[in-house]
Amino acid sequence: MSRYEDRLNDYNRRQHADKLIFHTLGELVAMCGKLHNTWLYTNVDKWEQEPLHTPIYYFNEEWLEDQLAEDQATENERGDIVTHEFRDAGLQSWFEMATFEDVIEVLRDAGEPVTLPMIVIALKYYYEYDAFLDYDDVEARLQLHDVLKQVADEQTSES
């Protein structure tokens, strides 16, 4: 099969929804490889504080354009199109689905189990630096986080 045929089959295999809401990061991770590439939206400030439980929205760009044309959407201060239903939610474009999947795929390439906290670390790093972290780097950051949390817990219990 040619590379073009592979891409066409992948495109046709993926779901082409207009709007999906993922209430947790785990729900979105479970859909990796099943959705067409489009922008994911979230309230980035909330996601930074509570990444596992902040809703993430999948909006088809053509659908958003149609919503805008029908006066059912508006542009936010960043120039993102957001439907009136979500205009007060503080949503902004966050990741393209393909980039989101790539961040996770880099972790999975190690052949080791990948956890949601590891995915959070890799996503935050990519969002800030536009660069990937491999499995070993994420695991080291996660271990450091665990050590720092233990130290903080011990200091709190001593007080």
N, C-alpha and C positions, 0 to 999 in steps of 0.2 A: 504494500500500500504506500502511496506517495505521501509526502509530508502534507501536501494540500488536502488529500483525502482524510488523513488523520485529524487535521484541524477542523475540517468540515464535519466529520463524525463527532468530534468533541463538542463543537458548536451545537449540533442538532440534538445531542444527548442531554445538554444542560437545560434546566427549567428557565423559562422566560417570563417570570412574574412581573407585574407592574409595581406591586408594593408588598413587601413582607416586613414584619416586625419580629425581631428576635429579642426576647425579654432577658436573655442571659447570653454571655459569650459562648458558653457551651452549646447552645442551640445553633448559633452561627457556625461554630467550628464543625458541628455535625453535618452541615450543608456544604462543606468544602468539596469542590469538584462537581457540584450538582447545579450550580447557578450560573447564569450568563454573566459576563463581566460588565459591571456598572458600578457606580459610586455607592459606598456605604456611608451613612450619616449617623451621627450621634451627638450628644451634648458632651463635648470633649472635656469640659471642666468636671462634670459628674463622672465621666469615664475614668479620669485620672484618679479620682477619689475612691470609686467603687467599680473597678473594671469587670468584675465577674457578673454584676447584676444591673448594669446600666443598659437600657434598651439600645439596640442597634437597628437601624432602618435601612432597608434595601429598596431603592427607588429606581425604576427603569427611567433612563434619561429622556427617552421619547415620550413616555407617559407624563413626566414632569413638564416637558415642553407643551404637551397638550393641555395639561392642567393650567399652565400659565396663560395659554391662548384662550382658554374658557373662563378666565378670571377666577380660577379656583386655587391659584398659587401666586406667590410673590417672591421677589428676590430679597434675600436678607442683606445685611451690611457687607457681607463678604462676596456677594454676587451669586450665592447658591440659591437655586430655586427650591422653595419649600412650600408645600401645600398649606392652605389656611388652617387645616386641621392640626398642623404641627408648628405653626409659626411662633407660638409662645414657648415652645419646648427647648429653645436654644440650640437647635440642630445646626450642624455644619457638615460639609463634606469631610470625610475622615480618611478612608482608604478606598482605593479601587478594589473590587473583589479579587481580581487577579493578583494584586500586590499582597493583599491579606493572605491569600492562599500560598504565595511564594514565601512569605515570612514563616509560615508553618512548615512548608515543604523543606526549607533549609534545616529546620530542627529535625524533622523526620528522616532526613538523609543519613543521620548517624545510625539509624537502625535501633535506636533505644526508645523506651517509652517516653512520650511527651505529655506533660501535664498542663492543665490550664494556667497555673502560675508561671510556668515556663513560657507559655504563649504570651501571657501578659507582659513579661519582661522583654521578650523579643519584639512585640508590637510597640511598646513604649520606646524602645531604643530606635526602631526604624522610624517611628513618627518624629522623633526628635532629631535624629542624625541622617536620615535617608540612607541607612546602611543596615545590612543584615548582621545578626549575631548568630554564630553557629552553636551547636548543642553544648559543647564544652564551655563556651563563654557564658551561656545562659545558666548552665548548671553551677558554675562558679559564683555567679551573681546571686543565684538562689541560695546557695550555701552561706554566702556572706550575709544575706538578708536574715537567714535563720539565726546565725550567730549574734548579729546585732539585736535581734528581737529577744534572744535569751538573756543577753547582757541587760537590756532595758527592763525585762521582767524581773531579773534579780535585783536591780537597783530599786525598782518599785516595791518589791517585797521587803527590802531592807529598810525602807523609809517608814 
